[in-house]
Structures are given as C-alpha cells and as structure tokens.
Amino acid sequence: MTAPTLAELRRFAVRRSLFAPTTLERAIARLGFVQADPIRAPARAQDLVLMQRVRDYRAGDLEARYEKLAVEEDFFVNYGFVAPALSALMHPRSGLERHTRARAKKADEVLAFVHARGSAHPRDVERHLGGGTEKNYWGGSSNLTTRLLDALHYRGELRVVRRDAGVRVYAPAPSRLLARGVSESVDALIDVAVHKYAPLPAQSLASLVGRLRYAAPQWRGELARGLARAKERLAHASASGVEWFWPAREDPRRAAHRGAASDDPDGRVRLLSPFDPVVWDRRRFELFWGWAYRFEAYTPVKKRKLGYYALPLLWGEHVVGWANLTHDANGLASTLGYVAGKPPRDARFRRALELELERFARFLTPRRRP
C-alpha cells in the first residue's frame, strides 16, 4: 500500500469517526466509549458527541434512556459510558491502593447497605450510615459516603443503574471473572482505544496506551509490552515526518477518496465537543490543522483566547474556527471565532453554519417525555 499523505490521513480521521447517523445503542457500540463531562455549555460533552452520530438526538437522551440501553458508566481512558463488552474487559480490577482498616470497614458497610436495598442514592447511604468528609484528589474535601460509592464503583463492586437529576444511583454489580489471558485482554483494550481515536501519531499512541492504566490498573505493568505488540499488529506509515498507526484492516487512502457515509461530508459544518474523538488528541489536532486548540474552562478569564467552552468548528475536513454557544428561554446565541481572523468567503459555508445552528437549537430543545 502506498503511504498516505497527511491530507489523506486527516480526511480518513474525520470520515471514519463521523459515521452516518444511527441509533443511540449502535452509536455507543461503534464508538466503544463516550467520554463524559458535567459542564453544560451548552450541553454535556457526551450529548455533544452523540448528537453528531445519532439520528434526532436531543440533549439528555442518554441519561433518560440509560436503564434500557446496553451501556455502563465506567472509567476507560477517561470517565464516561462504555459498551458492555468493554466493561467486561476491564474487570475485575485489582492492584489498587489498599484501604485503611477504618475506611475498609466503612466501605463494607456501604456495600452491605446497597445490597440490602437493591439500589441506593448517595443521600440514602449518608442518611443511614452518617456523613463525614475526606480529602479528595484535588486537595479539597468531599463527602465520605460519595467517595466510597465512587471507589466501590471503580473497583467493580457497584454499578450505576441510573441518574436522578444528574446524581448517580448505585446497585450491586454482577460477579465478573477474567475471561481471557492477560496479554489477550491488554491487546483487546488497546484495539478499542485505537479503533476510536485512529489514525494516531506514534507519540499519541504511546500516551493513549499509557492511559489504560486507569481502565485496568491490574495490568499496568503489561502496557509497555502491549504497546510493542500493537506497533507490530497495527498498520502504520510515515507522513510529514511522523509515524502514524491505525487498524490493520483499514486503508486511509481508499477511505479518503471514496464518498463518506455521512451526508455531504465536504460541505457540512459541525460544532464538536472539546472531547469529540475528532479533536480529542491535541497533538494530532495541530498536525492536521496547523493551530493549537485549547480547552479553557479552567483557564482564568483574562488568559482565555478561545472562550470558556469553545466548540471546534469543522467545515468539511477542516477546523476553521470555534464557537461559544449559550442557550436559554430566548433561544440559542453564538459567538464565533476564526483561525484566519474572519469567516470563509463562501456562501456555502454561511448556509452550512446556519443549518448547524438550527440543528443545535433542535438538539437543545427538551424532548417531551411520558
């Protein structure tokens, strides 16, 4: 196979990720993992990702339909929603920091309470077992029972059965046994990650595999060997002085030159989540589009260049700018910025942008639920 150019890899990346809109369950199965984020500006990250890939998707559909879907909340390379097959690959988790005796006793009490109730809201656990706080990962204080529920969930002893007003409700998780050998499991986890984020520069592939220590801490020591096997197994080529990797059965050059499954791939405007797989890898983003996108929600206001929650603006296969959206009773408002300093001088772009903003207005309109 002739080595693809950087332009062909860019088009390949866009077209393989932004597949033709399908059902919610099929989209989740195809992605394998949908990263979650609690910020709504104008909607949560998971909703922004899915609205680009699910027919007639509305903000909140995932949470509303969660109990009936084949999906689990879990930690992969970040926290989010995973297909059941991926969840099974990561559990049972081990190799975790051991609780102190007092904390282990409290965790056992929490677990016993959830088993006795069948499912439990953190508020019910706290009411029954008492409150208290402890230091969290960021140096602040968090509710002890909430932290214990999170830890039991991560360890695979609890699962999230639904959310009440955004708060996780927990139930006992089924017993899980390791169904494959360690090497086979690590390879399968890497393949899921590569399938979602390919094509990947070599440095990004190494970083992505390193993040699987969160998905399967029990195999942290196997990841370097898994990366070496992946580099032998995956298709790869050099483009613009960078080594790139992607699934072995896919052909970037062929995919780049055939019509994409999505509608009008060369002329559509899409406003993407900061965590969308198309833009998630900031290293790849700069290689593809020649400018640095930064997520600035936690950047001091005076230092922001793009805005609180800037959505990359993709036109065809080019990210030409960004948008900050707000939505309230008065409707959708947008503030746009462009890499070139001004919008493309093309009537097709203006019309495509209008259509995308109309799609967003519909996406943000609450669905009537029974």
Order of alpha helices (4+ residues) and beta strands (2+ residues): alpha-alpha-beta-alpha-alpha-beta-beta-alpha-alpha-alpha-beta-beta-alpha-beta-beta-alpha-beta-alpha-alpha-alpha-beta-beta-alpha-beta-alpha-beta-beta-beta-alpha
